[in-house]
Every structure is written in structure tokens, then in C-alpha cells.
Amino acid sequence: MRKKIIAANWKMYKTPMESLEFLNAFLPKVHDHEASEIVIFPTATSLSTVIDRVRGTHIQAGAQTMHWLNEGPYTGQTSPTMLTSIGATHVLLGHSERRLYANETYEHVSLKLKAAIAHSLTPVVCLGEMLVDRQGGFTKDTLMAQMGAALSNLPAASTKTLVIAYEPVWAIGTGSTASPEVANEVHAIIRAELARVFNLEVAEKTRILYGGSVKPENSAALLAQPDIDGLLIGGASLDPVSLAKIIHTHPK
């Protein structure tokens, strides 16, 4: 049984003080919920604050991106060693907004994935197709290209902590959501590719999350699908009540 993951991507929202206010309201609502793993991805300036506040709870915190090197002349970047030094446990890699606005390439995602694994950070590798890809029937081709690049030369033994997040770009922040059945079909394609690239054991153990306009009203139907192992939530995770409702749609 793959334990569900509920992940909150706060994107470029919340100062450290706002993050604390959120957590003070949120933590009491989920203190007894251990059926799923809960991970928060705050802004870089709030990450240390969030880590300190959730210490001793079952909530974990990670970064929204990182560089693949430990140090160097890379202004504005954060290294994996910097993340682990403050207690981060996870890192998002290859989010579509990073690919679109920060020119993050397939090669960058691959390098970051290997660095995350080497530093015992749980990597959440994001995949997703544009609307033009879906309309043209190229969803599978696009996802396979992204997966192939990210997972190239990765030994099966290194996939123990690998998490994949399927986020159709056309559904992120648009209010449009892939139906639970369509999302599950895509997850099944991703899982079949994991079996082909690695083996059936890796495919069965790897958790695949869905993201894209997730909200309390659709979360239960998504989580009920057999190949959807959790959710990566954007806008709806910015409100403690909304996020708690989504978490409680997965029974204890």
C-alpha cells in the first residue's frame, strides 16, 4: 500500500510571519491525521521558519527548487547542502512554472534529481503537458520525453524515495481539472513507463501525485483513484481551512 502524500506548493506567497500565522491555524486541524504524509513547500525566505515551526510534528517541509551543485558562483541559487543543513526533507523539481519562467531544462531536472537523491532529499519530479500537446494527442509523448530525460542513467536502487507529480499545465491555476478518470489514466501511463525503464517493483512502489486546480470539492474523487497516490496543491493550499479539508477527505 502506497501511503498518500498531500503536498502544498505555496509558490511566491507568504512572508515568514504569514507562514507562521498559517501554521498556527493549520496544525491543530491536522494534528491527529497520520493516514497521509503532509509536506509544505514554502518560499525560500519562509522555509527555515516553517521547518522550525513544524519540528516535532508529523508535517514535513521542502524547497520549491534548488541547484545541483553544493556551492559556486551562482547568484540567487540554493544548494542541496544548504537545504539539508536547515532540516528540509523534500524538494520540488521541474515544476512547469520553473520550466516556463526560469528556463529550467530537461538536463537541469536530471542533474537536480541526482543531487537530491545523493543528499537524501525526497525529490518530487513534476511532469505535465501543455494544452496544445493534449489537443494534439501528444500527452504521452511529452510525458515520456520529460521522464526519459529526468530519469536517464538513474539506477533502480536510487528510486526508493522518488515521487512524481503529474500536473497538466493547462489545469494549473485555471480552474480546469483533469477528471479523476483521465488523471488516473495518465498516472497509469507514467507507472507503466517506470516499469519499463526500471522494473515492476519500482513502478508499484513509486508514488505519483496529481496537481492542477485541486480543491476540497474534487480532492476525494481524485484520491479514490487507484493510481493517484496523493495531491500537489497550489492555490487551495494557501488557506489553512481549505488545505485541512482536502487532507481530511482521505480518511484516517
Disulfide bonds with the S-S distance in Angstrom:
none
